[in-house]
Amino acid sequence: MPREPKSLGVKILWLWTFGTAAILVTNVMRTRIRDLETLMNAEQQQDAATSDSSLVDTLSLPSDPVVPNNKD
């Protein structure tokens, strides 16, 4: 049993449907990638701030000042 040829209107409707689906999927993927990049940048900034503060902590002066014994 041969299939009837599809009319031009049905072909255009299918093309419109697949095009719309492709645009929606692209927008969702772009949004998720942007959110992931934002999250990764925030983690990198947090890691950089943590390593900077630990570097400052290791280079800071001791809390008890050193007083020389100059008793004559």
Predicted model as a PDB file, atoms N, CA, C, CB and O in Angstrom, pLDDT in the B-factor column:
MODEL        1                                                                  
ATOM      1  N   MET A   1       0.846  -1.170   0.000  1.00 59.00           N  
ATOM      2  CA  MET A   1       0.000   0.000   0.000  1.00 59.00           C  
ATOM      3  C   MET A   1       0.898   1.242   0.000  1.00 59.00           C  
ATOM      4  CB  MET A   1      -0.966  -0.007   1.225  1.00 59.00           C  
ATOM      5  O   MET A   1       1.551   1.507   1.010  1.00 59.00           O  
ATOM      6  N   PRO A   2       0.955   1.994  -1.065  1.00 66.00           N  
ATOM      7  CA  PRO A   2       1.819   3.174  -1.146  1.00 66.00           C  
ATOM      8  C   PRO A   2       1.277   4.311  -0.300  1.00 66.00           C  
ATOM      9  CB  PRO A   2       1.968   3.629  -2.594  1.00 66.00           C  
ATOM     10  O   PRO A   2       0.069   4.476  -0.131  1.00 66.00           O  
ATOM     11  N   ARG A   3       2.212   5.087   0.223  1.00 76.00           N  
ATOM     12  CA  ARG A   3       1.808   6.245   1.047  1.00 76.00           C  
ATOM     13  C   ARG A   3       1.477   7.407   0.142  1.00 76.00           C  
ATOM     14  CB  ARG A   3       2.925   6.646   2.054  1.00 76.00           C  
ATOM     15  O   ARG A   3       2.052   7.566  -0.935  1.00 76.00           O  
ATOM     16  N   GLU A   4       0.553   8.204   0.590  1.00 82.00           N  
ATOM     17  CA  GLU A   4       0.202   9.398  -0.180  1.00 82.00           C  
ATOM     18  C   GLU A   4       1.278  10.448   0.033  1.00 82.00           C  
ATOM     19  CB  GLU A   4      -1.199   9.947   0.231  1.00 82.00           C  
ATOM     20  O   GLU A   4       1.812  10.568   1.136  1.00 82.00           O  
ATOM     21  N   PRO A   5       1.601  11.202  -0.989  1.00 82.00           N  
ATOM     22  CA  PRO A   5       2.598  12.266  -0.804  1.00 82.00           C  
ATOM     23  C   PRO A   5       2.064  13.337   0.141  1.00 82.00           C  
ATOM     24  CB  PRO A   5       2.981  12.898  -2.163  1.00 82.00           C  
ATOM     25  O   PRO A   5       0.887  13.695   0.102  1.00 82.00           O  
ATOM     26  N   LYS A   6       2.951  13.834   0.982  1.00 84.00           N  
ATOM     27  CA  LYS A   6       2.527  14.846   1.945  1.00 84.00           C  
ATOM     28  C   LYS A   6       2.389  16.188   1.249  1.00 84.00           C  
ATOM     29  CB  LYS A   6       3.525  14.944   3.120  1.00 84.00           C  
ATOM     30  O   LYS A   6       3.145  16.524   0.337  1.00 84.00           O  
ATOM     31  N   SER A   7       1.428  16.924   1.695  1.00 94.00           N  
ATOM     32  CA  SER A   7       1.220  18.243   1.088  1.00 94.00           C  
ATOM     33  C   SER A   7       2.301  19.207   1.568  1.00 94.00           C  
ATOM     34  CB  SER A   7      -0.193  18.795   1.431  1.00 94.00           C  
ATOM     35  O   SER A   7       2.975  18.950   2.566  1.00 94.00           O  
ATOM     36  N   LEU A   8       2.453  20.287   0.869  1.00 94.00           N  
ATOM     37  CA  LEU A   8       3.458  21.289   1.203  1.00 94.00           C  
ATOM     38  C   LEU A   8       3.200  21.888   2.590  1.00 94.00           C  
ATOM     39  CB  LEU A   8       3.476  22.397   0.141  1.00 94.00           C  
ATOM     40  O   LEU A   8       4.143  22.181   3.324  1.00 94.00           O  
ATOM     41  N   GLY A   9       1.945  22.068   2.944  1.00 94.00           N  
ATOM     42  CA  GLY A   9       1.601  22.637   4.249  1.00 94.00           C  
ATOM     43  C   GLY A   9       2.061  21.754   5.398  1.00 94.00           C  
ATOM     44  O   GLY A   9       2.538  22.257   6.415  1.00 94.00           O  
ATOM     45  N   VAL A  10       1.923  20.445   5.244  1.00 94.00           N  
ATOM     46  CA  VAL A  10       2.343  19.513   6.288  1.00 94.00           C  
ATOM     47  C   VAL A  10       3.865  19.510   6.396  1.00 94.00           C  
ATOM     48  CB  VAL A  10       1.815  18.086   5.997  1.00 94.00           C  
ATOM     49  O   VAL A  10       4.402  19.444   7.502  1.00 94.00           O  
ATOM     50  N   LYS A  11       4.565  19.580   5.270  1.00 95.00           N  
ATOM     51  CA  LYS A  11       6.014  19.634   5.294  1.00 95.00           C  
ATOM     52  C   LYS A  11       6.499  20.904   6.002  1.00 95.00           C  
ATOM     53  CB  LYS A  11       6.570  19.569   3.868  1.00 95.00           C  
ATOM     54  O   LYS A  11       7.430  20.859   6.806  1.00 95.00           O  
ATOM     55  N   ILE A  12       5.871  22.009   5.699  1.00 96.00           N  
ATOM     56  CA  ILE A  12       6.246  23.274   6.346  1.00 96.00           C  
ATOM     57  C   ILE A  12       5.962  23.198   7.841  1.00 96.00           C  
ATOM     58  CB  ILE A  12       5.482  24.467   5.713  1.00 96.00           C  
ATOM     59  O   ILE A  12       6.756  23.689   8.644  1.00 96.00           O  
ATOM     60  N   LEU A  13       4.842  22.589   8.227  1.00 97.00           N  
ATOM     61  CA  LEU A  13       4.510  22.455   9.642  1.00 97.00           C  
ATOM     62  C   LEU A  13       5.541  21.596  10.370  1.00 97.00           C  
ATOM     63  CB  LEU A  13       3.112  21.852   9.807  1.00 97.00           C  
ATOM     64  O   LEU A  13       5.939  21.942  11.482  1.00 97.00           O  
ATOM     65  N   TRP A  14       5.984  20.489   9.779  1.00 96.00           N  
ATOM     66  CA  TRP A  14       7.018  19.654  10.395  1.00 96.00           C  
ATOM     67  C   TRP A  14       8.339  20.408  10.503  1.00 96.00           C  
ATOM     68  CB  TRP A  14       7.215  18.364   9.590  1.00 96.00           C  
ATOM     69  O   TRP A  14       9.018  20.337  11.527  1.00 96.00           O  
ATOM     70  N   LEU A  15       8.696  21.125   9.451  1.00 97.00           N  
ATOM     71  CA  LEU A  15       9.923  21.918   9.475  1.00 97.00           C  
ATOM     72  C   LEU A  15       9.859  22.968  10.581  1.00 97.00           C  
ATOM     73  CB  LEU A  15      10.158  22.593   8.112  1.00 97.00           C  
ATOM     74  O   LEU A  15      10.835  23.168  11.305  1.00 97.00           O  
ATOM     75  N   TRP A  16       8.725  23.634  10.714  1.00 98.00           N  
ATOM     76  CA  TRP A  16       8.528  24.637  11.766  1.00 98.00           C  
ATOM     77  C   TRP A  16       8.654  23.979  13.152  1.00 98.00           C  
ATOM     78  CB  TRP A  16       7.135  25.325  11.612  1.00 98.00           C  
ATOM     79  O   TRP A  16       9.282  24.542  14.049  1.00 98.00           O  
ATOM     80  N   THR A  17       8.068  22.811  13.322  1.00 98.00           N  
ATOM     81  CA  THR A  17       8.094  22.107  14.608  1.00 98.00           C  
ATOM     82  C   THR A  17       9.513  21.721  14.994  1.00 98.00           C  
ATOM     83  CB  THR A  17       7.212  20.859  14.554  1.00 98.00           C  
ATOM     84  O   THR A  17       9.932  21.957  16.127  1.00 98.00           O  
ATOM     85  N   PHE A  18      10.260  21.127  14.060  1.00 98.00           N  
ATOM     86  CA  PHE A  18      11.633  20.725  14.360  1.00 98.00           C  
ATOM     87  C   PHE A  18      12.535  21.938  14.577  1.00 98.00           C  
ATOM     88  CB  PHE A  18      12.188  19.855  13.232  1.00 98.00           C  
ATOM     89  O   PHE A  18      13.429  21.907  15.423  1.00 98.00           O  
ATOM     90  N   GLY A  19      12.305  22.994  13.822  1.00 98.00           N  
ATOM     91  CA  GLY A  19      13.090  24.215  14.014  1.00 98.00           C  
ATOM     92  C   GLY A  19      12.857  24.830  15.380  1.00 98.00           C  
ATOM     93  O   GLY A  19      13.800  25.258  16.046  1.00 98.00           O  
ATOM     94  N   THR A  20      11.599  24.874  15.798  1.00 98.00           N  
ATOM     95  CA  THR A  20      11.270  25.419  17.115  1.00 98.00           C  
ATOM     96  C   THR A  20      11.880  24.561  18.223  1.00 98.00           C  
ATOM     97  CB  THR A  20       9.742  25.513  17.293  1.00 98.00           C  
ATOM     98  O   THR A  20      12.413  25.092  19.198  1.00 98.00           O  
ATOM     99  N   ALA A  21      11.804  23.248  18.079  1.00 98.00           N  
ATOM    100  CA  ALA A  21      12.394  22.355  19.078  1.00 98.00           C  
ATOM    101  C   ALA A  21      13.909  22.554  19.144  1.00 98.00           C  
ATOM    102  CB  ALA A  21      12.062  20.879  18.753  1.00 98.00           C  
ATOM    103  O   ALA A  21      14.483  22.561  20.233  1.00 98.00           O  
ATOM    104  N   ALA A  22      14.556  22.716  18.000  1.00 98.00           N  
ATOM    105  CA  ALA A  22      16.005  22.922  17.983  1.00 98.00           C  
ATOM    106  C   ALA A  22      16.374  24.231  18.663  1.00 98.00           C  
ATOM    107  CB  ALA A  22      16.534  22.910  16.545  1.00 98.00           C  
ATOM    108  O   ALA A  22      17.361  24.288  19.396  1.00 98.00           O  
ATOM    109  N   ILE A  23      15.603  25.274  18.433  1.00 98.00           N  
ATOM    110  CA  ILE A  23      15.866  26.569  19.081  1.00 98.00           C  
ATOM    111  C   ILE A  23      15.697  26.461  20.589  1.00 98.00           C  
ATOM    112  CB  ILE A  23      14.927  27.659  18.524  1.00 98.00           C  
ATOM    113  O   ILE A  23      16.512  26.998  21.339  1.00 98.00           O  
ATOM    114  N   LEU A  24      14.664  25.782  21.044  1.00 98.00           N  
ATOM    115  CA  LEU A  24      14.430  25.633  22.483  1.00 98.00           C  
ATOM    116  C   LEU A  24      15.547  24.826  23.146  1.00 98.00           C  
ATOM    117  CB  LEU A  24      13.074  24.957  22.735  1.00 98.00           C  
ATOM    118  O   LEU A  24      16.024  25.195  24.219  1.00 98.00           O  
ATOM    119  N   VAL A  25      15.962  23.739  22.518  1.00 98.00           N  
ATOM    120  CA  VAL A  25      17.039  22.924  23.078  1.00 98.00           C  
ATOM    121  C   VAL A  25      18.328  23.734  23.131  1.00 98.00           C  
ATOM    122  CB  VAL A  25      17.244  21.635  22.247  1.00 98.00           C  
ATOM    123  O   VAL A  25      19.067  23.662  24.113  1.00 98.00           O  
ATOM    124  N   THR A  26      18.601  24.502  22.087  1.00 98.00           N  
ATOM    125  CA  THR A  26      19.803  25.341  22.065  1.00 98.00           C  
ATOM    126  C   THR A  26      19.770  26.374  23.180  1.00 98.00           C  
ATOM    127  CB  THR A  26      19.946  26.040  20.709  1.00 98.00           C  
ATOM    128  O   THR A  26      20.784  26.599  23.841  1.00 98.00           O  
ATOM    129  N   ASN A  27      18.636  26.998  23.400  1.00 98.00           N  
ATOM    130  CA  ASN A  27      18.531  27.995  24.470  1.00 98.00           C  
ATOM    131  C   ASN A  27      18.723  27.379  25.844  1.00 98.00           C  
ATOM    132  CB  ASN A  27      17.184  28.692  24.409  1.00 98.00           C  
ATOM    133  O   ASN A  27      19.369  27.975  26.705  1.00 98.00           O  
ATOM    134  N   VAL A  28      18.171  26.197  26.061  1.00 98.00           N  
ATOM    135  CA  VAL A  28      18.330  25.523  27.355  1.00 98.00           C  
ATOM    136  C   VAL A  28      19.796  25.166  27.579  1.00 98.00           C  
ATOM    137  CB  VAL A  28      17.446  24.249  27.428  1.00 98.00           C  
ATOM    138  O   VAL A  28      20.331  25.388  28.665  1.00 98.00           O  
ATOM    139  N   MET A  29      20.443  24.616  26.562  1.00 98.00           N  
ATOM    140  CA  MET A  29      21.853  24.247  26.695  1.00 98.00           C  
ATOM    141  C   MET A  29      22.728  25.473  26.939  1.00 98.00           C  
ATOM    142  CB  MET A  29      22.328  23.506  25.443  1.00 98.00           C  
ATOM    143  O   MET A  29      23.643  25.429  27.761  1.00 98.00           O  
ATOM    144  N   ARG A  30      22.453  26.562  26.231  1.00 98.00           N  
ATOM    145  CA  ARG A  30      23.226  27.785  26.410  1.00 98.00           C  
ATOM    146  C   ARG A  30      23.061  28.329  27.834  1.00 98.00           C  
ATOM    147  CB  ARG A  30      22.797  28.843  25.379  1.00 98.00           C  
ATOM    148  O   ARG A  30      24.026  28.791  28.443  1.00 98.00           O  
ATOM    149  N   THR A  31      21.836  28.271  28.354  1.00 98.00           N  
ATOM    150  CA  THR A  31      21.593  28.742  29.715  1.00 98.00           C  
ATOM    151  C   THR A  31      22.327  27.872  30.734  1.00 98.00           C  
ATOM    152  CB  THR A  31      20.090  28.753  30.015  1.00 98.00           C  
ATOM    153  O   THR A  31      22.919  28.393  31.680  1.00 98.00           O  
ATOM    154  N   ARG A  32      22.293  26.561  30.549  1.00 98.00           N  
ATOM    155  CA  ARG A  32      22.975  25.662  31.494  1.00 98.00           C  
ATOM    156  C   ARG A  32      24.482  25.840  31.446  1.00 98.00           C  
ATOM    157  CB  ARG A  32      22.620  24.206  31.195  1.00 98.00           C  
ATOM    158  O   ARG A  32      25.142  25.804  32.484  1.00 98.00           O  
ATOM    159  N   ILE A  33      25.036  26.032  30.253  1.00 97.00           N  
ATOM    160  CA  ILE A  33      26.479  26.253  30.136  1.00 97.00           C  
ATOM    161  C   ILE A  33      26.855  27.574  30.800  1.00 97.00           C  
ATOM    162  CB  ILE A  33      26.919  26.249  28.649  1.00 97.00           C  
ATOM    163  O   ILE A  33      27.875  27.645  31.485  1.00 97.00           O  
ATOM    164  N   ARG A  34      26.054  28.618  30.612  1.00 97.00           N  
ATOM    165  CA  ARG A  34      26.330  29.905  31.242  1.00 97.00           C  
ATOM    166  C   ARG A  34      26.269  29.789  32.769  1.00 97.00           C  
ATOM    167  CB  ARG A  34      25.332  30.967  30.747  1.00 97.00           C  
ATOM    168  O   ARG A  34      27.106  30.361  33.467  1.00 97.00           O  
ATOM    169  N   ASP A  35      25.286  29.054  33.288  1.00 97.00           N  
ATOM    170  CA  ASP A  35      25.189  28.850  34.735  1.00 97.00           C  
ATOM    171  C   ASP A  35      26.388  28.063  35.266  1.00 97.00           C  
ATOM    172  CB  ASP A  35      23.884  28.120  35.082  1.00 97.00           C  
ATOM    173  O   ASP A  35      26.905  28.366  36.341  1.00 97.00           O  
ATOM    174  N   LEU A  36      26.825  27.059  34.519  1.00 96.00           N  
ATOM    175  CA  LEU A  36      27.979  26.260  34.926  1.00 96.00           C  
ATOM    176  C   LEU A  36      29.248  27.109  34.931  1.00 96.00           C  
ATOM    177  CB  LEU A  36      28.154  25.048  33.992  1.00 96.00           C  
ATOM    178  O   LEU A  36      30.069  26.994  35.840  1.00 96.00           O  
ATOM    179  N   GLU A  37      29.410  27.967  33.912  1.00 96.00           N  
ATOM    180  CA  GLU A  37      30.579  28.854  33.874  1.00 96.00           C  
ATOM    181  C   GLU A  37      30.563  29.821  35.048  1.00 96.00           C  
ATOM    182  CB  GLU A  37      30.622  29.635  32.551  1.00 96.00           C  
ATOM    183  O   GLU A  37      31.605  30.087  35.646  1.00 96.00           O  
ATOM    184  N   THR A  38      29.390  30.350  35.385  1.00 95.00           N  
ATOM    185  CA  THR A  38      29.268  31.262  36.520  1.00 95.00           C  
ATOM    186  C   THR A  38      29.647  30.552  37.813  1.00 95.00           C  
ATOM    187  CB  THR A  38      27.837  31.821  36.616  1.00 95.00           C  
ATOM    188  O   THR A  38      30.348  31.117  38.653  1.00 95.00           O  
ATOM    189  N   LEU A  39      29.185  29.318  37.974  1.00 95.00           N  
ATOM    190  CA  LEU A  39      29.504  28.539  39.166  1.00 95.00           C  
ATOM    191  C   LEU A  39      30.997  28.251  39.248  1.00 95.00           C  
ATOM    192  CB  LEU A  39      28.715  27.230  39.176  1.00 95.00           C  
ATOM    193  O   LEU A  39      31.592  28.364  40.320  1.00 95.00           O  
ATOM    194  N   MET A  40      31.604  27.882  38.133  1.00 95.00           N  
ATOM    195  CA  MET A  40      33.035  27.588  38.117  1.00 95.00           C  
ATOM    196  C   MET A  40      33.859  28.841  38.408  1.00 95.00           C  
ATOM    197  CB  MET A  40      33.441  26.995  36.765  1.00 95.00           C  
ATOM    198  O   MET A  40      34.859  28.770  39.122  1.00 95.00           O  
ATOM    199  N   ASN A  41      33.450  29.983  37.865  1.00 94.00           N  
ATOM    200  CA  ASN A  41      34.168  31.229  38.138  1.00 94.00           C  
ATOM    201  C   ASN A  41      34.064  31.603  39.613  1.00 94.00           C  
ATOM    202  CB  ASN A  41      33.620  32.367  37.264  1.00 94.00           C  
ATOM    203  O   ASN A  41      35.038  32.070  40.204  1.00 94.00           O  
ATOM    204  N   ALA A  42      32.888  31.401  40.213  1.00 93.00           N  
ATOM    205  CA  ALA A  42      32.715  31.704  41.630  1.00 93.00           C  
ATOM    206  C   ALA A  42      33.609  30.797  42.482  1.00 93.00           C  
ATOM    207  CB  ALA A  42      31.233  31.544  42.042  1.00 93.00           C  
ATOM    208  O   ALA A  42      34.209  31.256  43.453  1.00 93.00           O  
ATOM    209  N   GLU A  43      33.699  29.521  42.125  1.00 91.00           N  
ATOM    210  CA  GLU A  43      34.561  28.607  42.874  1.00 91.00           C  
ATOM    211  C   GLU A  43      36.028  28.993  42.728  1.00 91.00           C  
ATOM    212  CB  GLU A  43      34.349  27.164  42.403  1.00 91.00           C  
ATOM    213  O   GLU A  43      36.786  28.928  43.696  1.00 91.00           O  
ATOM    214  N   GLN A  44      36.434  29.394  41.527  1.00 90.00           N  
ATOM    215  CA  GLN A  44      37.822  29.800  41.317  1.00 90.00           C  
ATOM    216  C   GLN A  44      38.152  31.050  42.122  1.00 90.00           C  
ATOM    217  CB  GLN A  44      38.088  30.045  39.829  1.00 90.00           C  
ATOM    218  O   GLN A  44      39.236  31.154  42.697  1.00 90.00           O  
ATOM    219  N   GLN A  45      37.222  31.998  42.163  1.00 89.00           N  
ATOM    220  CA  GLN A  45      37.456  33.211  42.946  1.00 89.00           C  
ATOM    221  C   GLN A  45      37.514  32.883  44.434  1.00 89.00           C  
ATOM    222  CB  GLN A  45      36.356  34.253  42.672  1.00 89.00           C  
ATOM    223  O   GLN A  45      38.314  33.463  45.168  1.00 89.00           O  
ATOM    224  N   GLN A  46      36.673  31.961  44.879  1.00 87.00           N  
ATOM    225  CA  GLN A  46      36.682  31.571  46.285  1.00 87.00           C  
ATOM    226  C   GLN A  46      37.990  30.859  46.618  1.00 87.00           C  
ATOM    227  CB  GLN A  46      35.473  30.663  46.608  1.00 87.00           C  
ATOM    228  O   GLN A  46      38.579  31.104  47.670  1.00 87.00           O  
ATOM    229  N   ASP A  47      38.445  29.981  45.726  1.00 84.00           N  
ATOM    230  CA  ASP A  47      39.708  29.281  45.954  1.00 84.00           C  
ATOM    231  C   ASP A  47      40.876  30.263  45.964  1.00 84.00           C  
ATOM    232  CB  ASP A  47      39.929  28.206  44.879  1.00 84.00           C  
ATOM    233  O   ASP A  47      41.795  30.127  46.771  1.00 84.00           O  
ATOM    234  N   ALA A  48      40.842  31.241  45.078  1.00 83.00           N  
ATOM    235  CA  ALA A  48      41.915  32.236  45.024  1.00 83.00           C  
ATOM    236  C   ALA A  48      41.920  33.072  46.304  1.00 83.00           C  
ATOM    237  CB  ALA A  48      41.753  33.149  43.782  1.00 83.00           C  
ATOM    238  O   ALA A  48      42.985  33.375  46.842  1.00 83.00           O  
ATOM    239  N   ALA A  49      40.745  33.444  46.790  1.00 80.00           N  
ATOM    240  CA  ALA A  49      40.666  34.226  48.021  1.00 80.00           C  
ATOM    241  C   ALA A  49      41.148  33.399  49.208  1.00 80.00           C  
ATOM    242  CB  ALA A  49      39.225  34.717  48.260  1.00 80.00           C  
ATOM    243  O   ALA A  49      41.813  33.924  50.101  1.00 80.00           O  
ATOM    244  N   THR A  50      40.818  32.118  49.222  1.00 78.00           N  
ATOM    245  CA  THR A  50      41.249  31.245  50.317  1.00 78.00           C  
ATOM    246  C   THR A  50      42.764  31.080  50.297  1.00 78.00           C  
ATOM    247  CB  THR A  50      40.560  29.867  50.221  1.00 78.00           C  
ATOM    248  O   THR A  50      43.404  31.149  51.346  1.00 78.00           O  
ATOM    249  N   SER A  51      43.342  30.865  49.131  1.00 74.00           N  
ATOM    250  CA  SER A  51      44.784  30.688  49.072  1.00 74.00           C  
ATOM    251  C   SER A  51      45.502  32.002  49.389  1.00 74.00           C  
ATOM    252  CB  SER A  51      45.203  30.169  47.689  1.00 74.00           C  
ATOM    253  O   SER A  51      46.576  31.978  49.989  1.00 74.00           O  
ATOM    254  N   ASP A  52      44.932  33.149  48.998  1.00 65.00           N  
ATOM    255  CA  ASP A  52      45.528  34.434  49.334  1.00 65.00           C  
ATOM    256  C   ASP A  52      45.504  34.672  50.835  1.00 65.00           C  
ATOM    257  CB  ASP A  52      44.802  35.560  48.613  1.00 65.00           C  
ATOM    258  O   ASP A  52      46.480  35.165  51.400  1.00 65.00           O  
ATOM    259  N   SER A  53      44.397  34.326  51.485  1.00 64.00           N  
ATOM    260  CA  SER A  53      44.311  34.551  52.923  1.00 64.00           C  
ATOM    261  C   SER A  53      45.247  33.607  53.677  1.00 64.00           C  
ATOM    262  CB  SER A  53      42.867  34.368  53.408  1.00 64.00           C  
ATOM    263  O   SER A  53      45.811  33.992  54.701  1.00 64.00           O  
ATOM    264  N   SER A  54      45.419  32.384  53.191  1.00 61.00           N  
ATOM    265  CA  SER A  54      46.342  31.471  53.873  1.00 61.00           C  
ATOM    266  C   SER A  54      47.776  31.927  53.668  1.00 61.00           C  
ATOM    267  CB  SER A  54      46.163  30.025  53.365  1.00 61.00           C  
ATOM    268  O   SER A  54      48.613  31.740  54.551  1.00 61.00           O  
ATOM    269  N   LEU A  55      48.072  32.517  52.529  1.00 56.00           N  
ATOM    270  CA  LEU A  55      49.403  33.062  52.289  1.00 56.00           C  
ATOM    271  C   LEU A  55      49.668  34.228  53.227  1.00 56.00           C  
ATOM    272  CB  LEU A  55      49.554  33.504  50.825  1.00 56.00           C  
ATOM    273  O   LEU A  55      50.765  34.346  53.773  1.00 56.00           O  
ATOM    274  N   VAL A  56      48.688  35.081  53.418  1.00 55.00           N  
ATOM    275  CA  VAL A  56      48.829  36.205  54.338  1.00 55.00           C  
ATOM    276  C   VAL A  56      48.983  35.701  55.762  1.00 55.00           C  
ATOM    277  CB  VAL A  56      47.623  37.150  54.233  1.00 55.00           C  
ATOM    278  O   VAL A  56      49.768  36.258  56.530  1.00 55.00           O  
ATOM    279  N   ASP A  57      48.247  34.654  56.131  1.00 54.00           N  
ATOM    280  CA  ASP A  57      48.348  34.106  57.480  1.00 54.00           C  
ATOM    281  C   ASP A  57      49.744  33.552  57.752  1.00 54.00           C  
ATOM    282  CB  ASP A  57      47.302  33.012  57.686  1.00 54.00           C  
ATOM    283  O   ASP A  57      50.253  33.696  58.863  1.00 54.00           O  
ATOM    284  N   THR A  58      50.362  32.932  56.776  1.00 56.00           N  
ATOM    285  CA  THR A  58      51.683  32.365  57.010  1.00 56.00           C  
ATOM    286  C   THR A  58      52.753  33.440  57.051  1.00 56.00           C  
ATOM    287  CB  THR A  58      52.015  31.347  55.939  1.00 56.00           C  
ATOM    288  O   THR A  58      53.811  33.241  57.648  1.00 56.00           O  
ATOM    289  N   LEU A  59      52.490  34.577  56.423  1.00 55.00           N  
ATOM    290  CA  LEU A  59      53.478  35.645  56.400  1.00 55.00           C  
ATOM    291  C   LEU A  59      53.228  36.707  57.466  1.00 55.00           C  
ATOM    292  CB  LEU A  59      53.496  36.290  55.043  1.00 55.00           C  
ATOM    293  O   LEU A  59      54.019  37.641  57.594  1.00 55.00           O  
ATOM    294  N   SER A  60      52.159  36.585  58.225  1.00 55.00           N  
ATOM    295  CA  SER A  60      51.835  37.611  59.212  1.00 55.00           C  
ATOM    296  C   SER A  60      52.793  37.538  60.403  1.00 55.00           C  
ATOM    297  CB  SER A  60      50.378  37.458  59.687  1.00 55.00           C  
ATOM    298  O   SER A  60      53.440  36.519  60.649  1.00 55.00           O  
ATOM    299  N   LEU A  61      52.857  38.619  61.109  1.00 55.00           N  
ATOM    300  CA  LEU A  61      53.730  38.695  62.278  1.00 55.00           C  
ATOM    301  C   LEU A  61      53.164  37.858  63.411  1.00 55.00           C  
ATOM    302  CB  LEU A  61      53.912  40.151  62.729  1.00 55.00           C  
ATOM    303  O   LEU A  61      51.952  37.660  63.489  1.00 55.00           O  
ATOM    304  N   PRO A  62      54.025  37.365  64.291  1.00 56.00           N  
ATOM    305  CA  PRO A  62      53.511  36.594  65.426  1.00 56.00           C  
ATOM    306  C   PRO A  62      52.691  37.505  66.347  1.00 56.00           C  
ATOM    307  CB  PRO A  62      54.679  35.931  66.215  1.00 56.00           C  
ATOM    308  O   PRO A  62      52.896  38.718  66.386  1.00 56.00           O  
ATOM    309  N   SER A  63      51.780  36.905  67.069  1.00 63.00           N  
ATOM    310  CA  SER A  63      50.909  37.695  67.923  1.00 63.00           C  
ATOM    311  C   SER A  63      51.637  38.234  69.150  1.00 63.00           C  
ATOM    312  CB  SER A  63      49.724  36.868  68.353  1.00 63.00           C  
ATOM    313  O   SER A  63      51.286  39.304  69.648  1.00 63.00           O  
ATOM    314  N   ASP A  64      52.646  37.513  69.649  1.00 62.00           N  
ATOM    315  CA  ASP A  64      53.429  37.989  70.794  1.00 62.00           C  
ATOM    316  C   ASP A  64      54.682  38.692  70.278  1.00 62.00           C  
ATOM    317  CB  ASP A  64      53.807  36.809  71.750  1.00 62.00           C  
ATOM    318  O   ASP A  64      55.514  38.072  69.615  1.00 62.00           O  
ATOM    319  N   PRO A  65      54.817  39.965  70.576  1.00 60.00           N  
ATOM    320  CA  PRO A  65      56.006  40.657  70.091  1.00 60.00           C  
ATOM    321  C   PRO A  65      57.275  40.149  70.814  1.00 60.00           C  
ATOM    322  CB  PRO A  65      55.846  42.183  70.288  1.00 60.00           C  
ATOM    323  O   PRO A  65      57.250  39.786  71.990  1.00 60.00           O  
ATOM    324  N   VAL A  66      58.340  40.145  70.078  1.00 63.00           N  
ATOM    325  CA  VAL A  66      59.614  39.679  70.628  1.00 63.00           C  
ATOM    326  C   VAL A  66      60.301  40.888  71.262  1.00 63.00           C  
ATOM    327  CB  VAL A  66      60.527  39.011  69.512  1.00 63.00           C  
ATOM    328  O   VAL A  66      60.572  41.887  70.596  1.00 63.00           O  
ATOM    329  N   VAL A  67      60.578  40.777  72.566  1.00 65.00           N  
ATOM    330  CA  VAL A  67      61.213  41.884  73.294  1.00 65.00           C  
ATOM    331  C   VAL A  67      62.634  41.452  73.628  1.00 65.00           C  
ATOM    332  CB  VAL A  67      60.407  42.267  74.605  1.00 65.00           C  
ATOM    333  O   VAL A  67      62.823  40.429  74.287  1.00 65.00           O  
ATOM    334  N   PRO A  68      63.634  42.205  73.190  1.00 67.00           N  
ATOM    335  CA  PRO A  68      65.019  41.814  73.491  1.00 67.00           C  
ATOM    336  C   PRO A  68      65.334  42.039  74.969  1.00 67.00           C  
ATOM    337  CB  PRO A  68      66.011  42.608  72.611  1.00 67.00           C  
ATOM    338  O   PRO A  68      64.800  42.949  75.603  1.00 67.00           O  
ATOM    339  N   ASN A  69      66.193  41.209  75.491  1.00 74.00           N  
ATOM    340  CA  ASN A  69      66.627  41.341  76.886  1.00 74.00           C  
ATOM    341  C   ASN A  69      67.885  42.227  76.919  1.00 74.00           C  
ATOM    342  CB  ASN A  69      66.911  39.923  77.535  1.00 74.00           C  
ATOM    343  O   ASN A  69      68.991  41.760  76.645  1.00 74.00           O  
ATOM    344  N   ASN A  70      67.701  43.469  77.248  1.00 72.00           N  
ATOM    345  CA  ASN A  70      68.815  44.420  77.335  1.00 72.00           C  
ATOM    346  C   ASN A  70      69.036  44.827  78.768  1.00 72.00           C  
ATOM    347  CB  ASN A  70      68.554  45.658  76.468  1.00 72.00           C  
ATOM    348  O   ASN A  70      68.985  46.014  79.090  1.00 72.00           O  
ATOM    349  N   LYS A  71      69.277  43.887  79.616  1.00 67.00           N  
ATOM    350  CA  LYS A  71      69.526  44.203  81.023  1.00 67.00           C  
ATOM    351  C   LYS A  71      71.017  44.402  81.210  1.00 67.00           C  
ATOM    352  CB  LYS A  71      68.990  43.078  81.967  1.00 67.00           C  
ATOM    353  O   LYS A  71      71.803  43.480  80.990  1.00 67.00           O  
ATOM    354  N   ASP A  72      71.396  45.555  81.598  1.00 56.00           N  
ATOM    355  CA  ASP A  72      72.808  45.847  81.791  1.00 56.00           C  
ATOM    356  C   ASP A  72      73.214  45.692  83.201  1.00 56.00           C  
ATOM    357  CB  ASP A  72      73.132  47.212  81.336  1.00 56.00           C  
ATOM    358  O   ASP A  72      74.380  45.904  83.535  1.00 56.00           O  
TER     359      ASP A  72                                                      
ENDMDL                                                                          
END                                                                             
